[in-house]
């Protein structure tokens, strides 16, 4: 039923002497799961040349998600993002990118020498204007959902890309479960050409398990070759095994479980709204509860301490927001604790301001040239007029306030200081 698991069990059943990596040899003096931690031995397939067990699991995921092809990653969405950008773009190419992208995307732009045309998140008018000014742009790169669960209008961006002859690439790291919600929300189903899913963020998969989905299945081999450029030659079979086992869950229970979860989180979100802890509902993914710390008189540290006093460890908390990520594998006690926390906490309904840049900073050099330049660290207040050499992206607001190659102006310096970045690396 599970191809990778079957291949591993068949290998274990042969009781061979393991004169191969890793060094623990699956010995009895190690935990039971160590015996599944092997390398690319005969019959176990090879991730970047998959044609047997791993290939069968990948075909299974493609069928589950309705993609042209789905490629397994043991290197998280980072590897998927790297391959996605490399598969579509060549050195020197332009792409239109939402400013709230993950650091891995900016790092990949540096490695591949790509030229991003930045827009604010979810701003489709800005994307259209960027195409007018940069008609050679080959792709639009979005992060949806973002860290706070806010979704972009994927169909609208897909339509725009189709009109402009460009590809729509989506970092869907926080949305692997969106195909299993009562309303279809997964980027591939909504028109994206490629998207990266971190399975482990919301599904029962070990950390590092991810999928790269392709609308066009004919790009499978090319995308595999790009994954090989960045991925480890020793991918974890434990991670791949956990993804393999998750496929059966997705086929049988996921839709029911996420329908139930959505109802629970929606009830908590409404309760939080009544208590002034949640702002008016934007287009958000349904498994995430984001509470406004700003609406209370507490600091982020105090808010986090109160959560932990109620037995809750958040995904993230600071002076503005607290992010709570739920899954079907949270217990009823977990949800009762959140409900009790909300009952014991009141706010004024104020939502922290989402930082959008009225104008993007001036670009002085390419991302690649800045990242690989000689740098120095200086105090941010003294950085006005200097060229950023590293990505500076506070979370929240998850907006890249200073991107490598851009000139730091007074407004950017003030925003960096506001979000706790007191020192910054600049080109020497």
C-alpha positions, -999 to +999 in steps of 0.1 A: +000+000+000+028+024+009+056+019-017+085+034+003+075+016+035+072-017+015+107-012+000+122-005+034+105-035+051+116-057+022+152-045+027+150-050+065+135-085+060+166-096+041+187-092+073+217-081+053+250-070+069+249-032+064+283-022+050+268+011+039+258+045+055+247+054+081+270+044+109+244+031+133+237+001+110+202-002+123+215-020+153+194-034+182+210-010+207+192+019+189+155+028+188+133+008+165+129+035+139+167+035+132+163+004+111+144+024+086+172+050+083+191+037+053+208+051+021+201+045-016+206+007-015+192-017-042+154-017-042+150+015-021+151+039-051+169+073-052+152+106-046+165+126-075+164+097-100+132+082-087+118+054-108+107+028-083+092+031-047+098+069-044+084+074-079+053+055-070+047+076-039+052+108-060+026+096-085+003+089-056+007+125-043+001+138-078-031+120-079-041+131-044-034+168-052-045+167-089-011+180-101+007+171-133+035+159-111+044+161-074+081+157-063+091+146-029+116+167-009+134+157+023+149+192+024+117+211+033+101+238+011+134+255+009+146+228-016+113+231-035+116+269-037+151+266-050+141+241-077+110+260-086+129+292-093+157+274-111+133+255-133+116+286-146+143+313-146+178+317-159+206+340-145+197+376-152+160+370-155+134+393-139+106+381-118+078+400-100+079+390-063+058+398-033+078+415-006+068+390+021+087+361+007+107+337+028+145+342+032+151+310+012+136+327-019+159+357-016+189+335-010+180+315-041+177+348-061+213+355-050+225+321-060+208+322-094+215+359-100+178+367-105+165+403-105+133+407-084+108+434-091+093+439-057+056+445-050+036+446-017+018+414-008-015+406-025-013+438-046-024+426-081-026+462-094+011+466-086+018+433-103+001+444-135+020+478-133+052+459-128+045+438-160+039+471-179+073+484-168+091+451-170+075+431-199+103+406-199+095+394-164+091+356-166+072+349-134+052+361-104+063+348-070+038+348-042+037+336-006+002+324+002-008+318+029+017+340+047+029+334+082-003+348+096-025+327+074-036+355+050-043+343+015-036+359-019-061+359-047-045+330-066-070+328-095-066+365-102-028+363-102-030+332-124-051+350-149-027+379-150+002+356-155-015+338-183-023+371-200+014+382-197+029+349-207+045+344-173+045+315-147+028+318-113+050+303-086+036+300-051+053+294-018+025+274-002+047+262+027+020+268+052-008+254+031-002+218+023-036+210+039-056+235+018-066+208-007-085+190+021-106+219+033-143+220+025-137+249+000-108+242-024-079+266-015-048+248-028-027+269-053-024+242-079-062+238-080-066+275-083-042+280-112-006+282-100+020+267-123+042+255-095+040+255-057+059+243-027+042+226+002+058+220+036+039+188+045+053+189+081+038+222+090+002+211+090+002+173+082+015+142+101+050+142+084+085+146+100+101+180+098+117+185+063+090+166+044+077+187+015+063+185-020+070+205-052+038+205-073+039+211-110+009+219-131+027+207-162+038+171-156+062+172-186+085+194-165+091+166-139+125+155-151+138+191-155+126+200-120+142+168-106+175+179-121+171+214-105+164+198-071+196+178-074+215+211-078+206+221-042+196+190-023+216+167-002+229+135-018+219+118+014+181+125+018+165+111+049+145+079+044+128+085+077+114+118+064+104+101+031+088+072+050+067+096+071+055+113+039+047+079+024+026+070+053+008+104+053-004+097+017-028+071+030-041+095+056-047+121+029-067+096+008-089+084+036-093+108+066-080+142+058-111+158+043-133+148+072-106+158+098-100+192+083-137+199+080-140+192+117-109+213+125-121+242+105-153+244+126-133+243+158-110+271+148-138+292+133-156+290+167-124+301+185-119+329+160-154+342+166-149+339+204-117+358+200-134+385+180-161+389+207-133+394+232-115+420+211-086+397+204-091+391+167-096+418+140-122+416+113-117+384+093-096+388+062-091+360+036-073+335+059-065+299+058-089+281+082-065+262+104-047+292+119-057+314+147-039+348+148-046+369+179-038+406+182-015+412+211-016+449+202-053+448+212-044+441+248-023+461+272+003+433+274+037+431+258+045+401+237+064+386+266+035+390+289+010+376+264+033+346+258+036+340+295-002+340+299-006+316+271+019+292+287+001+296+321-029+282+302-008+253+290-004+267+254+029+270+235+023+293+205+040+291+171+050+328+175+043+357+197+056+393+198+042+427+208+018+427+178+006+392+170+004+357+184+002+329+159-015+296+168-013+267+143-038+239+147-041+205+131-065+176+133-040+160+157-045+186+184-066+171+212-099+184+226-080+195+257-058+216+235-089+235+221-104+238+256-072+255+268-074+280+240-111+287+247-102+292+284-074+316+275-097+337+253-124+337+280-098+351+305-084+377+281-098+409+267-087+434+241-100+465+223-103+448+188-073+468+175-053+450+148-016+456+144-007+476+113+005+455+083+036+473+071+034+480+034+061+501+016+047+531-001+077+529-025+103+502-028+139+512-019+163+523-046+184+494-060+221+500-063+233+465-072+220+430-079+210+407-050+238+384-059+265+410-061+255+424-027+253+390-010+287+380-022+303+414-016+327+422+013+305+434+042+306+450+076+281+453+104+271+487+116+244+503+138+212+507+118+208+543+127+241+549+109+232+529+078+213+556+059+228+558+024+245+524+027+238+493+006+223+463+024+242+431+020+219+407+039+182+402+040+166+420+069+131+406+074+115+410+108+086+386+115+061+402+119+054+420+096+073+396+073+080+424+049+116+425+036+125+460+049+160+459+034+169+435+006+205+429-004+215+455-031+191+482-019+200+516-005+189+521+031+170+553+033+158+571+065+123+555+064+137+520+060+162+526+088+134+538+111+114+507+103+143+484+110+148+500+144+111+498+151+111+460+146+142+455+167+169+454+141+196+476+157+225+464+136+227+457+099+252+443+074+261+466+046+284+465+016+319+476+027 
